[in-house]
Amino acid sequence: MTPIRLINAASELPEAWSSCVLAAIGDACLKLLRMDEAAYPEECHDYAEGLLVLDGEMVLSMQGTIMRVGAGELCIVPAGVPHSVAPGSRSTLLILDS
């Protein structure tokens, strides 16, 4: 299989906030997402979610706490925890979820 250049693949997504599934690994999905500076509304899942910032910065709100997650940093959102992305985020994000 040919390696995937993640930043290039993200730039080819049709619009910001539209993700694509790169692979299924067991019961998990590996997704790629390009964020723009708009906020993303609060959501909550019944599964844990890994958010790996590949470039730029994500401003994540989780349980009333705002945190800045930079390039090369991974944030794990536990199952059942509401979270959202605050305005000002601009990055490429790799998401691992089920």
N, C-alpha and C positions, 0 to 999 in steps of 0.2 A: 504494500500500500504506500502511496505517496504521502509524505508529511503535509500537514495542513498549515499554511501560514496564517495564523489566527487574525492578526491585525488586517491583513489583506482581505481575508474572508469577511470580516466584520464590515469593512468599507464597502463591500459589494451587497450588503443587505439592503432591501428596498427602502427602508426608512428606519429612523431611530425607534427604539423600543420594540422592534419586531425581532424575535429570536429565531434561530434555526437550530434544529437538533443535529449535532455533529455525529453522535454515536450513542448507542445503547450499550451499557456495560452491566450485565446482570439485570437487576431490576432498576438500575439508575440510568438517567439520561444526562448527557453532556451537551449543554446548549451554549450558543454564542450570542451575545447581545451587544449592540452599540447604543450607548446612551447619549442624549443631548442634554442641554441645560434645564430642560423641563422637569418638573416633579413627577413622580410616579405614585399613584395612590396606595394607601395602606392595603396590605393583603396578609393572609394568614394561611398556612398550609398544615395538613396533618402529617407532614414529613419534614425532616431537617433539610436545610438547603445550604450548600456551600457556594459562596460568592467570591470569586477570585478576580481581582482587578488586574488586567494585563497592562493597561496604560492609563494615564490620566488619574482622576480621583472620583470616588463615589462618596456622596454625603448620605449616610444611612441613618434613619431614625428607627430605633428599636426600643420598645418599652420606655418611651419618653426620653431616651438618651440619644443625642446626635453624635455620631462618630464619623470621622474622615478616614476612609480606607483608600490607601494609595497604591500605586503600581507595585506589583509583586506581593501584595498583602491579601490574605484570605480571611473572610469573616464567615463563621458558621452561625446560621440562624436556626435555633432549635425548633422542633415541631411545636405547633400551637402558639408561637410567639408572633404577634402582629408586628409588621415592619413596613417601611415605606422609604422611598428615595426622595430626599429634599431637593429643592431647586439648586442649581449650580453644579450638579454632577455632570461630568463629561468624561466618558471613558469607554473602554472596551471591557466587557465582563464575560467571564466564563462561569457558567452556572452548573452545579452538579446537584441534581434532585431526582426524585422518583416519579 
